[in-house]
Amino acid sequence: MMLDDILASLFPQGHSVKKEEGVITGSAKLRSGGQALVIGICDRTAVGIDEAIWLSGYVLDSLEKDSGPILVMVDSDSQRMSKRDELLGLNEFLAHLAKCLIYANLHGRPTIGLLYGHTAAGAFLATALATRVLVALPGAEPVVMDLPSMAKVTKLSIEMLKERAKSTPVFAPGLQNLFQLGAVQLTWDERTSLADRLEKLLSDTPDAGDRRDTLGKERHGRLKAADIAERVYDLALQR
C-alpha cells in the first residue's frame, strides 16, 4: 500500500500532508473532528541529524499552537551511517527526537506510530518505538538489529541465533516477533477503513500508558519484563 493510499484511507476528510527529501510533515482532519499532526519518514530514508532535528522542531512548534494526536508514519532505513552525522552527534539528535515525542505524549498529545514499510536500528527507536502506541500494516518490516549485526555483538553464530529465534522472539527481526514482544500493539488490515481503525484506537486508549511489557508477557514474547518492572517500582516506593 502506497503512502498516498494510506493517507487517503486514514483521512477521508482531507489532509495537507507532504513529503520532502524523505520527511513527512503536515496535518489532517480527523473523522471525529479536530486535527492530527502527521510526521514521519518515507521512501526508506535513513534518519540522520537533518531529518531528526527537522522532525523534532516540527513537533515542538506544534506543541505551542496546536492540539490533537500526533501520527508518526515510518518507512525508513536505519540511522544514517556517515562520518558527518556521527561526528556531529547523531545519537544525541535521535535521542532528542524520541524525547520530543515522549514529551508530547506526556503533555496531552497522544502519539501513535504507524509502521507501513521498513525500519531498523536507531531510526526505529527514535520514531516508531518512541510513540505511546505502535501499529503496523501487513508487510511492514521492523528490525531492531539484523542477525549478522547481532552475531557481532553477542559473539554467537548466526546459526545459533536462528535456532534461538525459533523459540525466543528477542533474537529475531520481523513484524510477528515484534508483535509477540509487545512492541507492536496492533496490526491493521489495510483492506478496511484505516480511518475507522484510527478513530477506534483514539477512543479506546485516550489515557493509556505504555503497555509493552504487559503485552509481551501476555503474548509469551517477554516473560520477565513486566514482573521485573513492577518489582522495581514497588521497591522504589518503599524507599
Summary of the structure (lengths in Angstrom):
residues: 239
radius of gyration: 18.0
end to end distance: 51.6
largest distance: 52.9
contacts: 795
relative contact order: 0.12
helix: 48%
strand: 21%
